[in-house]
Amino acid sequence: MLVYEEPFWEEHRDIFGLLNDAEIPQSLNQQHYARHRGRFYLFWNCIKTSGRPMLIALMAGNAAYETEQADTSSLVQEVTARLAKVFAPKIVPKPTEVIVTRWRSDRFARGSYSYMGPHAEARHYDAMARPIGPLHFAGEATCGTHPATVHGAYLSGLRAACEVMESILGPIPIEEPLVPARSRIDTLNSANGSAQKRKLEDAVPPLMPQNNSARNSRGETLDSMTANAIFAEIGERPLKPIRPGVNPFILWQKENWQGTKARCDEQRRRVTGDPEAKATKTDVRNALSQAWRSMNEEAKKPYVDATQQARDTADAWMAEYKERAAQWEQEAARIRQECVEKYRQASVDADGSGSRKSRRSTGEGEA
């Protein structure tokens, strides 16, 4: 895990990867790629999830074993050099914080997540999950539907806990559906915002009065049926694109931060006489601002053009999003109307059948 002061990569990309050379250049022998193939082969951009400029670099295969033995400083030096080649001419700084996971030497892990071998079959996951006497097993390696994932481990824990309870208390009846029907439409509304909820509700009048508990239950079933139909036919509502928060000065500042910081550090050492003195972030920002203001328009033009290009791209994405969102809302209203009509007809048929049965049971209507 690599944490930086400022991102130097494309912030809108979730992942990017590196292709590694063979030990013998341009070799066609796959064995010559085995050692380096998995070395820093993939990077996850974690800005959205962590809120900080952070990359997670992955190691796989032989590279993962070598990482266990390598010291952190050499790994940082290597990954910085490789990223510098990828993002040149930008200056790639060393990370401010680093965490290197060494799962094999971790006594609580002793390795990594599970993977399928050449002759593995899906039933092998079931075999791993099978209890042996009073012992019950959980973990992503016992979840055949979601192996090698955090949610697979979580689901396996729920499954194992249920097995333990059943072994103690006996079979436990489980309601169908396990998740209340209301949760699906609530998920839809929370994901797309309260405005979307109002638009769907305004598309048709309310089906039934809210003071009847039985009819309220029917209304929830209608909501669930409508949400399922919308998801099945047109999927989720398009996500609104995020506008890039860039301006010419920010772009220029990212490229010149390290050089300016080095000059400010040197000035700070001369002033204080302390060979270890460091300039503050405020000192660096002030120096950058002063340098930017003194630049002529020609020097600023590449950064102004890059900013305008980013804004034009964002405007194009927003226009596309509005068009797709309007089409989705129109289709969602149509699907909801169709579900309401179907549900009304089903309710009429059910009420009519119930009335006839009631009259026969009380003798009404008999000759």
N, C-alpha and C positions, 0 to 999 in steps of 0.2 A: 504494500500500500504506500503510495507516494503522494504527499500533500505539498501543494505549492502556494505561493503568495498570489499568483495570477495564472490563469490558464493560458497556455501557449498553443493548445490544440483547438480544433473546431468544436465549439461547445454544444452544437446541436447534434453531433454524432454520438450515439450511445457506445459504440465499440469501434475499434480499428485494430488492425493486425500487422505483423511484420513477417516477411518471408526470409527464412534463414538460408545461407549458402551451405553447400556441402563442404566437407573437409577437403575434398579434391575438387577444385573449381569446375563447374559445368559438367560434373559427373552425371551419368545416367544410372549409376548403381544406387539403389535406394538405401543400401547399408551405409553409404557415405554421408547420408543425411540424418542418420539415426541419433547421433550425439547432440546435434544442434537444432534439430527440427522443432522441439518444443520450448526453446529458450526465448523468453519474452515474446511468445508468438501471438499473444492477444492482450489488448488493454481495454478495460472497462472504464468508461467515463462516469464518475460518481457524483458529479456536480448536483444533479437533480435530487439524488437520494441523501447525500450528506450535507448539502448546502455549502460545501467548500470545494475549491479546486483540487480534485483528488482523482488519481488514476490507480487502478488495480491491475498489476501486470501478472500474467499467468505463466507458470512453468509446467511442462508436461513431459512425460517419458523420462529419458536419461537425464534431461536438464533438471527435473525435479529432484532426483537423487543428488546431483552435484550441488544443488542449492542448499541441501542439508549441511554440506561440509564447508561451503563458501562463507566468508565473513561479510557482514552487511556493507561495509565501506566499499569493497570491491564490486559487489552487486550494484550499488548505487552509481559507482563510476561507470560501469559497463552500460547500464540502462540509460544514463544521461548521454553518453557518447552516441548510442544508437538512436535515441530520440532526436539528438542534435542533427544527425544526418537526414532524418525524415522531415524535420520541420525547418531546415535551412531555407533562407538565411536568418530566420528568427534565432535569437539566443535562448537556448534551453538551460535554465538554471538548475542547480541541485535542489532537491526537495527540502523543505523546512522540517518535515517529519517523515519518518520511515518506519514501517513495521514489516518484518520478514517472517512469514509463517513457515515453520519447519514441522510439518505434521507427523512425519515418521518418528522424530525424536520426542514428540509430545506423548507422554505416557497415557494420556486420556484418549488419544486418537490412534497412534501407531500406524499412520498411513494417510490415505485420502478417501474420497468417496468411492463407491463401488462403480465398476464398469463391466460391460459384457465382453467376455472372452470370445475367441473365434468359434467355439462350439457350444456356447451358452444358449439356453432356451428360457422362455418366459416362466416356465414351471419351476425353474431353479429359485426364483424369488419367493415363490410360494413355499418351497422346501425350507428356505431360510427363515420364513415366518412361522413355521409349524412348531407349536410348543412341545417340550419334552418333559413330561410329568408336570411338576409344579413350576417349571421354568418357562417363561414367556419372553419372546424376543421382539424388539422394536428397533427402528433405525431405517434410514433410507434404503439400505440393502435388502430390506424385507418388504418393500413396497414396489410391486411389479409395474404399477401404473405410473408412478412418478419417482423412479430411482434417481439417485445422485442429485437430489434437490432438498432444500430445507422443508418445503411443504410436504414432500414425501416422508421425511422423518417425522413431521408433526402428525400426519395422518396415520402413520404406523403406530405412533404413541397412543392415539385414540383407540385404534384397533386392539392393541395389546392390553390397554386398560379395561376395555370392554370384556376381553377374554378372561382377565383376572376376576372381574366382578361376576361373570357368569359361572366361573369355576367355584366361587364362594357361595353365591346366592341362587344359582340355577339360571335357566334361560330368562332373559329380560325382554318383554314385548316392546317393540319399537314402533312408534306411530308412523303412519305414512300420510303425507310426506314427512321426512325427518325435520326439514327446515320449513317453518310456516310459509304458506303461500304468499303472504303479504311482503315477505322480505325481497322477493324478486322485483316487484314494482318500486319498493323503496330504494333498492340498489340502482335501478334505472333513474329514479328522480334525483338521488344524491349525486350520481355521476354526471348528469347533464344539467343539474341546477334546478332551482325552484321555478325559473321561468319556463323551462320545458314542461314541468309538471302542470303549470297553469294552462299552457297551450293544449296539452292533451285533454285536460279536464274541460276546457272550453269548447273542444271540438264537438262534443255531444252533451246533451242535458243529463243530469243525474238519473240513474236507472230506477232507484227505489228510495223511499223515505228512510231517514236515518234513525227513526225511533223504534224500529222493529229489529230485534236482535237476530232473528232468523234471516231476515232480508239483508242485514248488515253482513252476515256471514257470506251470503250469496254475492254481495258486492265485492268482498275481498276475493272471492273466487273469480269474479269477472276481471278484477285488476290483474290477478295472476295469469289468467288466460290471455289477456291483452298483452301483457309484458312478454310472455313466452312467444306469442305470435309475432310481435315486433322484432324481437331478437332473432327469431328463426328466419324471417323474410328479409329484413333490411339491416340487421345487426345493430350495433351500438351507434349512438349519435356521433357524427364526426367531431374529433377533438379540435378545439380552437388552437391554432398555432401560436407559439410564443414569439413575440417580437424580440429581435436581438438588441440588447442594450449597449450599443456601440456608438462611439463618436470618434472623429479623427484623432483627438488628443489621447483617448484611451488606447487606440491602436498603436499610436506612436509610442506611448508610455510603456506598453508591454515589450516592445522591441528594445527600448533603451533603458529599462529599469536597472539591469545588472551593471551596465557600464557606468551609469550615473551613480549607483550605489557604491561602486568601487572608488570612484573619485571622491564621493562624500566621506567614505571611510578614511581615505588617505588624508583628506583635509582635517577630519576630526582627530586623527592621530598626531598631526603636526600641531594642532592647537592645544591639545591636552598633554602631549608628550607621552601618552600611554600607547605602547605598541599594539595593545589588544583592543583599543577603543573602536566602537562601531557607531556609525551614524544612525539616527532614528528614522523611522518611516516618514515622519513629518519633514525631516531635513531632505530626504530624497524626493518626496513629492514637491516640496517647494522649489528645489533645484530643477526638476523636470518642468514645472509650470513656467518658471522663468525662461528656461531654454526654449520652450514651445512658443512663448509670446515673442521671443526675439527672432524666430524663424520667418523667412519670407514666404509668400504665397506659393511660389513654385516648389519649395521644399515640402510644403504641407499638402500639395495637390494629390500625391499618391494615396494619402490617408483619407483625404476628403472623397476621392473617387471610390475607394474601397468601402467607405461608410455609405455612400449613395447607392452603391451596388447592393449592399446588404439590405438597405431599406427598400429598394425596388423588388428584391427577391421576397422580402417579407410582405410587401403589398400584394404581390402576385399570389403568395400562399393564402393571404387573408381573403382575397377575392374568390379564390377557388373554394376556400372553406365556407364562405357565406353562401355560395351557390349550392354546395353539397348539403349544408345544414338546412337550407330552405326546402330542398327536395326531400330530405329525410323527414322533416316536420310534416310536410304535405302527405307523404306516404304513411307516416305514423298515425295521422288523423284518420286517413282512409281505413287503415287496418283496425283501429279502435272502433270506428263506426260499424265495420263488418262484424266485429266481435260482439258489439252491443246488440245488433240485430239478431245474431245467432243465439245469444244468451236470452234475449227476450222471448224468442220463439220457444226455446227449450223450457223456460220458466212457465210459459202459457200451457205448453203440453203437459208439464209435470203437475201444475195446479189443476188442470182439467181432469187428469187421470185421478188425482187425489180426491177431487170432489165426487166423482162417480163412485169411487170405492166407499167413500163416507156415506153416500146415500144408500148404497146397497147394504151396508152394515147396520143401518138404523131402520131399514124397511121403507125409507122414503122412495117414492117413485115406483113402488111395486103395485101390481094390479090386485 
